[in-house]
Amino acid sequence: MAKEGACLLLENIFPNMNIKLRKLTEEDKYRLAELSNNLKIWSKLRDMMPYPYSLDDAIRFIELKKDQEHDYVFAIDYNGQLCGMIGLHPQKDIYRLSLELGYWIGEPYWGKGLASKAVALILDFAFTIPDVNRVFAGALEHNIGSIKVLEKNGFKLEGIARKAVIKNDVIRDEWRYSILKEEFIPKHIKL
């Protein structure tokens, strides 16, 4: 399935929440920079996301993602405003039937169930991509919110990589979750 059609596929599955996934636009740069420049968010993500996060970082990120053909990276839009990011990243070689899931929600939007809904939306899309059999995600041990989001969406704990990551100079466990195509229950896709 082409990325261009992805936004149409993902809109309005949860109409009462007014949440959708869409492509980033140049207009998102200010909101992206504002939400991303948050130590609480950064402390639960990989170091590839810079901190502090500047307007220039947002501009670079939007430019990088606008023409990518093999990553599926979307803005999470709530009530017409960017509130976070979510993406599926295809794997290579013997892992080519898997996608890695990554996401974050801006702090002003925490506690509203938006991450759970965004993950449900992107899973509806993920399993329409030819040959995809598995979606997986890692969560740092202290990211209880993300662990709950994954479990709520049917992900199963595959294992804990003990003391496998370092973040903020602290060595931590990473919890690995996955969901298989055969386990997935779609959420009312509107075509």
Backbone torsions as a table, in degrees:
resi	resn	phi	psi	omega
1	MET	NA	136.2	-178.4
2	ALA	-74.1	146.9	178.2
3	LYS	-60.2	-34.1	-176.7
4	GLU	-59.3	-36.6	-179.8
5	GLY	-79.2	-12.7	-174.3
6	ALA	-63.2	-40.4	-177.9
7	CYS	-65.5	-39.1	177.7
8	LEU	-63.9	-40.9	-178.9
9	LEU	-64.3	-34.9	-170.6
10	LEU	-92.7	-10.6	-175.6
11	GLU	-73.2	142.7	166.5
12	ASN	62.7	28.0	173.0
13	ILE	-72.4	-28.7	174.3
14	PHE	-117.4	71.8	-172.1
15	PRO	-61.5	-29.1	179.8
16	ASN	-72.2	-15.2	179.1
17	MET	-101.1	-12.4	-178.9
18	ASN	53.4	49.6	179.2
19	ILE	-119.4	140.0	175.7
20	LYS	-150.8	164.5	173.8
21	LEU	-108.8	137.3	-177.2
22	ARG	-149.3	166.9	175.9
23	LYS	-67.8	149.4	171.8
24	LEU	-68.4	148.0	174.1
25	THR	-124.1	164.0	178.4
26	GLU	-59.3	-31.1	179.7
27	GLU	-66.2	-17.7	-180.0
28	ASP	-75.6	-10.2	-170.6
29	LYS	-58.3	-40.7	-177.5
30	TYR	-69.3	-45.0	-179.6
31	ARG	-68.4	-39.4	178.3
32	LEU	-60.9	-45.7	179.1
33	ALA	-63.8	-42.6	-178.9
34	GLU	-62.5	-49.1	-177.9
35	LEU	-70.9	-36.7	-176.2
36	SER	-74.4	-23.5	-178.5
37	ASN	-82.6	65.5	-173.7
38	ASN	-142.6	117.2	-177.5
39	LEU	-61.8	-34.3	-179.8
40	LYS	-64.4	-38.0	177.2
41	ILE	-72.1	-50.5	-177.3
42	TRP	-57.0	-35.3	-176.3
43	SER	-67.7	-11.2	-179.5
44	LYS	-112.4	5.7	-178.3
45	LEU	-116.5	171.9	175.7
46	ARG	-69.9	157.2	-176.8
47	ASP	-69.7	-10.9	178.9
48	MET	-64.0	-20.9	173.2
49	MET	-85.6	118.7	-175.9
50	PRO	-71.1	155.2	170.0
51	TYR	-146.8	130.2	-3.5
52	PRO	-61.7	156.0	-177.0
53	TYR	-109.0	120.4	-173.2
54	SER	-103.7	172.4	173.5
55	LEU	-60.5	-39.5	177.3
56	ASP	-61.9	-37.0	176.4
57	ASP	-62.9	-42.4	179.5
58	ALA	-63.9	-44.0	179.3
59	ILE	-60.8	-45.9	179.1
60	ARG	-61.4	-43.5	-178.5
61	PHE	-63.7	-46.5	179.4
62	ILE	-61.0	-43.2	179.1
63	GLU	-63.1	-42.5	-179.7
64	LEU	-63.2	-40.8	-173.3
65	LYS	-85.1	-16.7	-173.7
66	LYS	-68.7	-27.3	-177.1
67	ASP	-113.6	8.0	-178.8
68	GLN	-72.6	133.8	-178.5
69	GLU	-96.7	-22.1	-171.2
70	HIS	-113.1	-3.0	170.2
71	ASP	-107.5	146.8	176.7
72	TYR	-114.0	91.4	-175.7
73	VAL	-114.4	127.4	-175.3
74	PHE	-130.6	150.4	166.8
75	ALA	-77.4	140.7	169.9
76	ILE	-92.2	119.7	-174.6
77	ASP	-110.0	123.1	178.9
78	TYR	-124.9	120.7	-177.8
79	ASN	52.8	39.3	175.5
80	GLY	81.1	10.2	-178.1
81	GLN	-132.0	138.8	176.2
82	LEU	-60.6	128.2	178.9
83	CYS	-125.0	-3.5	180.0
84	GLY	174.2	-172.2	-178.3
85	MET	-134.9	152.5	176.5
86	ILE	-149.5	146.6	-179.8
87	GLY	-155.8	155.3	173.2
88	LEU	-116.9	131.0	-174.6
89	HIS	-122.7	109.6	-179.4
90	PRO	-60.7	143.8	178.6
91	GLN	-97.1	169.4	-174.5
92	LYS	-119.1	169.4	173.5
93	ASP	58.5	-130.7	-175.9
94	ILE	-70.7	-10.0	178.7
95	TYR	-97.6	11.7	-169.5
96	ARG	-65.9	-11.2	177.0
97	LEU	-90.5	3.7	-177.5
98	SER	-113.9	150.3	172.3
99	LEU	-120.7	138.9	173.4
100	GLU	-94.6	132.4	179.5
101	LEU	-98.4	134.8	172.6
102	GLY	-138.7	147.9	-178.9
103	TYR	-163.7	159.7	169.6
104	TRP	-155.1	153.6	178.6
105	ILE	-121.9	137.6	177.2
106	GLY	-62.9	142.9	-174.6
107	GLU	-52.9	-39.6	179.8
108	PRO	-60.7	-14.6	-176.2
109	TYR	-106.7	4.4	179.9
110	TRP	-65.2	149.1	175.1
111	GLY	81.4	8.2	-179.3
112	LYS	-105.0	0.4	-178.9
113	GLY	79.4	11.7	-175.5
114	LEU	-69.7	-37.7	178.7
115	ALA	-64.0	-43.2	178.7
116	SER	-60.5	-43.7	179.9
117	LYS	-67.7	-40.7	179.6
118	ALA	-64.3	-40.7	177.7
119	VAL	-64.9	-41.4	177.1
120	ALA	-60.2	-42.3	179.2
121	LEU	-62.2	-46.6	-175.7
122	ILE	-72.6	-28.4	175.0
123	LEU	-67.5	-38.0	175.1
124	ASP	-55.6	-38.8	178.9
125	PHE	-76.0	-43.8	-172.5
126	ALA	-54.8	-43.1	-174.0
127	PHE	-84.4	6.5	169.0
128	THR	-94.3	-10.2	179.4
129	ILE	-76.2	126.5	-177.5
130	PRO	-53.3	138.1	175.0
131	ASP	72.9	-3.8	178.4
132	VAL	-73.9	126.4	-178.0
133	ASN	-117.0	-16.6	-170.2
134	ARG	-153.7	139.0	171.2
135	VAL	-121.2	132.0	-179.7
136	PHE	-130.3	160.7	178.3
137	ALA	-150.8	150.6	173.6
138	GLY	-111.4	144.5	176.1
139	ALA	-132.3	131.4	175.4
140	LEU	-65.1	146.4	-171.5
141	GLU	-55.1	-29.4	-178.0
142	HIS	-89.3	0.7	-179.1
143	ASN	-94.6	68.9	-175.6
144	ILE	-62.0	-36.7	179.3
145	GLY	-59.3	-44.3	179.9
146	SER	-67.5	-39.1	177.2
147	ILE	-59.5	-43.6	179.4
148	LYS	-65.4	-38.9	178.4
149	VAL	-60.3	-46.6	-179.0
150	LEU	-63.9	-46.6	-179.4
151	GLU	-63.7	-39.1	178.9
152	LYS	-62.2	-28.9	-179.3
153	ASN	-94.4	13.5	173.0
154	GLY	89.7	6.0	176.7
155	PHE	-69.7	145.8	177.8
156	LYS	-110.1	140.8	176.3
157	LEU	-69.5	120.0	177.8
158	GLU	-88.4	-31.6	-179.1
159	GLY	167.5	173.0	178.8
160	ILE	-118.6	119.7	174.7
161	ALA	-82.4	104.0	-172.4
162	ARG	-72.1	128.4	176.8
163	LYS	47.8	44.0	-172.8
164	ALA	-95.0	-15.8	-175.6
165	VAL	-130.0	156.8	174.5
166	ILE	-126.3	127.9	179.0
167	LYS	-140.4	129.9	-177.6
168	ASN	54.6	38.7	179.5
169	ASP	63.7	19.4	176.2
170	VAL	-116.3	128.3	177.5
171	ILE	-83.6	128.1	-172.8
172	ARG	-132.3	163.2	171.0
173	ASP	-81.4	151.9	170.4
174	GLU	-118.1	127.9	177.8
175	TRP	-91.4	125.3	-177.5
176	ARG	-105.6	125.6	179.8
177	TYR	-121.1	154.3	173.1
178	SER	-151.6	161.5	171.1
179	ILE	-136.6	136.7	179.5
180	LEU	-96.9	154.8	179.2
181	LYS	-54.8	-41.9	-177.9
182	GLU	-68.2	-18.9	179.0
183	GLU	-92.1	-16.1	-171.4
184	PHE	-77.2	136.0	175.2
185	ILE	-113.4	113.9	-178.1
186	PRO	-61.0	156.7	-178.0
187	LYS	-115.7	72.4	170.1
188	HIS	52.5	58.5	178.0
189	ILE	-67.1	133.4	174.0
190	LYS	-101.4	116.4	179.4
191	LEU	-98.9	NA	NA
